[in-house]
Amino acid sequence: MMPDLGKYAVAVLGSYATTAVLIAGLVALSFWQQTRVKRALDEVEARQGKIDG
């Protein structure tokens, strides 16, 4: 059920695609940064002699 976009179809669909790619990129970047920060925190805690928990 896609509405008739007429002559603006390419622009609108292109905008949707660009937005989806950017959001997916931000999510991926967030997960990558989370992994880096967690690894760094684990290293700091290990140096301080702390154990999980």
ZISULVEN-V851560 format. One record per backbone hydrogen bond with DSSP energy under -0.5 kcal/mol. CO is the residue of the C=O (numbers start at 1). NH is the residue of the N-H. If there is no record, write none. Layout:
((CO,NH) (CO,NH))
//
This chain:
((3,5) (5,8) (6,9) (8,12) (9,13) (10,14) (11,15) (12,16) (13,17) (14,18) (15,19) (16,20) (17,21) (18,22) (19,23) (20,24) (21,25) (22,26) (23,27) (24,28) (25,29) (26,30) (27,31) (28,32) (29,33) (30,34) (31,35) (32,36) (33,37) (34,38) (35,39) (36,40) (37,41) (38,42) (39,43) (40,44) (41,45) (42,46) (43,47) (44,48) (45,50) (46,49))
//
